[in-house]
Every structure is written in structure tokens, then in C-alpha cells.
Amino acid sequence: MLEYLQCKKRAISMIKGYKNSLIYVEGKGIVKTNLSIKDGTIDNIGDDMDTAGFEELAEGQILVPGFVDEHIHGAGGSDAMNGTEKDLETIAIFQAMDGTTTFNFTTMTMEKDIIIKALSAINEYLSKEHKDGARAVGVHLEGPFISKAFCGAQNPGDILPLNVKDLDDFIAASGDHIKIATVCYKPGNEEFAKEMLKHGIAPSLGHSDDTAEEAFDAVRNGFSISTHTYNAQKGLHHRDVGTLGAMMLSDSVSCELIADLHHVCADAIRILYRMKGKDKIALITDSMEAKGLPDGMYQLGGQPVVVKDGTARLENGVLAGSILHLNEGIRNVKNVLGISLEDAIDMATINPARNLKMENEIGSIKEGKKADFAIIDKDVNVYKTIRDGEVIYSKE
């Protein structure tokens, strides 16, 4: 809770820039250089500039792009489904503790009117300027168009068949702010897929019992993301590689990954990396309201959740989201795969930025992009988070 209060204490002035500091610059890697900020954007990068008034990072600290979490349900005791501005603000503030500067509010399968209420509240939140915390850019609609066989921690009684009218009702309630929609797609629902694409929604295959052929059909109809890959998906079998196999084999698909080492083991991460490479994996938290809080009893979608020993589970033992911080996921992937810090960071920055179709604004440090940064060390501990050139979280 102390860190929550620190997040609330915003800087009283904008940062002008950084000098003689280690910076992860797009196309160059981590280099010692200078960076200037103007009107919340990156103005210039290089050695030839006036650095008067610039800050210099401490020894061992690195300026990297602000992290992007395309899939998060809650944090700090709040859930996106609660439908209040206070809850949404709390989630945004807690996100900043991770080094995250951009994220989606993620809904889940509940009664339609409850989803409508949550989407309306998110739309209202997005219509206002919020200085505190990470930047919310839209919605990840996870359900209710999913498989009962692979519903995970979502209530099977509230699942709906694919119906364009219901989808349009959700789009309208959100103010056309749905960025990603998790769906169990079945052949014959081409109009449903077209409606998502018409509204700029990235279709994501998840909570799916699809055979490989059904999943390949989804990809042919515009599905470009795999929701929390491995989890709540029909798995590999040598006579039908299922949803999971199809997602791994489809070069156009970006695979979300909850790298907490509870949802997936180290070898599963290694297999996915060999299949997809660093450019087609997007690290997510899928965190629920207990993120940032002690072990105990919490809720997800009205269902009781036990948080203990680093996991969040329904009373029947099913994993119910996570309590993962995104910087921890980056650290885990880096250590498991033995890859460079830059490659691990890309999985939580430019890759999800592409999924959100925002790669020209966020996701890397380049002149003209938003001045969104995390200040970390080689072990991905977060010291500060900067959004639009202003500090939104400081560990100090």
C-alpha cells in the first residue's frame, strides 16, 4: 500500500531529458547517450545537444520503453468489472509500479448487463484525462463468446454463442474502445469476424476447444492473437494439434504469455520461443484484484479466489488470473531463455504495441514517439515509471 501512495504523488514538473545515460534506443540496443523530451514526446536522441537541466541515471540503471500490458483484469483490490471510476483509477495507478505505461482494461464472462455496465464505465473513464497512473487505451473483451469446455475461471452459465447483435451492443457500450476480443471462433461465423475487424478489433483465439483445422480457419478469417497461450486452449495431440498447435504454427499470430512460471513451466516457455521467436510473443500479466496485495481471499467475476504462494485460484484449484507484475514476467523470460535484456523487453513493449496497432506511438524509444519509459536495472527491478515525460511512479 505504501507504493500505491507513492504512485499517487506525481512529479510537479516535466522531465526535460536524460544525459550520459544507458538508454535502449530502437535499432541501436542499449547505448550511453542523451535524450531530450518536448511536449511529452521524444524530441531528440544523440550526443549533439544542450543537456542543461537534464537528469543523469544512477550507475546500473537503464532507460527502457514503458511496458505495455494488453491483458489485465485488476490490481490493488479493484477489478475492471466493478464499473466505478475509483476502481479503474486504482488499476491504472498500480500498473505504474510494474514499469507499465499503457494497458487495456480486461473484462470477463458475466451476465450481459454487467458487462455492459463495466464497458460503459470504462468508456466514461477513457473520455476523461487521467494524469495518475498508466495510460488506459481501451478494452480487451475476454468473453462471453468462449467455449464452456475451456472456460477456465469464467462462469460457464454466462457464456453466449457468437452473435453479431450482442457484439455490437458491447462495442456501443464501450464507445468503440474494444481493442482486442477473446473469442472461441467456429467456422460459419465469418460475419462475426468481419464485424470485429470492421471496428478495428484484433480478434484473439482463446478459451477455445477448437480443433487445429477450426483454429486455422479462424486465422484465415483475421484472428491474429492467441489469448494466454497454453492456458484454456485445446492442447497438442499427435493426431490433432488443437488450438495450441495451430497458434504455434501460424506465423501471423502473436501469442500472449503469462510468464509467472505457474501458468506455464520453463520448458513451455522454451518451446513457444522456438516456435514463435521473440517478435511473436506478447508478455501479459492477466492479473486480478489481488495484485500488489497480501495473500488472502479475493474475487474474480464474483467468484471467490484464494491467493497464496504466488498464485490465484478458485476454490476448486483452477487458476484465476495471476498476481504477476509485468517486470517479473520479463525477468523470468530473460532468465529461462538466456536471451538479451533487449529481446526480453521487446516482448512486453513493441510486440503488444503492434497488437494494439500503436507501434508508431509507443513500444520503443525513438524520436517522435511518446516519452514513456521505465527506469530499471539489469534484473528488471523498476525504479521509476515515466508517462508522457512525467513521473507516475518512483520507488524512492
Steps between C-alpha positions, in 0.01 A plus 500: 500500500795735561602466136140583403528828688832570334333452161244764596771760567559617145797710400434874504699565183574334170833330435704685238717206406777259596873544448797263491269210586444143385195507270342219296469680166303340217737351243811556714449298817611627841742789447630789711354815352274802558125538448288812498126526564262761364124519558490145630676347200857395423650798321860399434744216573875538467815667623464838329256693720483741791449282809457780754234398753500136387507214748773236508415145594676336792766237437338174385168658403362479145229701324276261303160538328199505731345156521169420328250258658222410256326265745435592866181460705590675823744601772507666840167353608318626189360320195406648162161330533412705810394783274615800708744778418681444830565134418625583152728772636641262762588245231676768294705616800606149598602426140763773522682302772588238235662751265181484292393818321225366270236232557153366422225455756395136458144382556381143551202273456212612722134584437461720194363799692798488740741500206309793346525691830874437524559602138297818547707590806823439309374715213425779746845463655671512160308815405678694778862598547667300776842617611561233764627155415547317172311598185190293430437483126207263469342166580595139462160327483570151639176311455210442509551341156710208623492121535334341801752217480789743546336776702777500762406730789206651310139411577373252236139601574561848355665389175322620183505358147665715235241761410567825313219681684654425840842600371364829370337569836838456670674719242241776548526487881878526476482806276682299232796455735536122470857434384512120535224240535560145622267263315462127446441522125321231302473472120178655372541816707675705236265797551595513867868513405436769239313712756797491735741597224268777379526663841877465519482220757785248496333155523675270749438126517468388859300295751470278197422135432579546130657221302807602302294537181243718678779714642667534160162612364492770769842622386381510140215721620726755669586361842845632584549437875503194724356575845728395791656225289488148647237598756133427422581364154459157344854362523731299281420145396687306233182449295364854547730775621199699619471869566846517653675331209322717245600816686862389510501413130330821379773751426257794504383430857645677802490280812417651837695343787458516879863442597450455875630140494166387644279530191783360287817315589848591380500233228167626365656846466798348318277311256290808423813708443642245257173497308420873498828685560522824696282707263181295538476468879319766706551479874189574706412487868131396483509629858195518726407725790749345747802623305712714729319379815566227761382139479137443592148470361403708197254485209505466123174541312306452822677173573707454819875475435771375735833684460791308647862418411505718190180365341134597483260205486129430519400279790508199265867568424457657152740788436308828510718759334831588661664738745797544267680832452603547137863576585513161678374332182775668298760384753367142493510480120848647486632250754317195362601563139844650564424781257611863505326757715397684183331195348310429822386863524373491140250233604339745743532818292508507121328161455181588694516850350466336158203295623335827606596662166688768694858419401542845343430666837630266770705185553852625428725800559509694176474867407135603462357229724344563839746561785394180678780331694587263779825544688628154590818309578636187332273287720191697388436660838295816440622830650281748313222501244458801269195568285490789253823627655364512855572267790199285594684265735819524703643233727695765694 
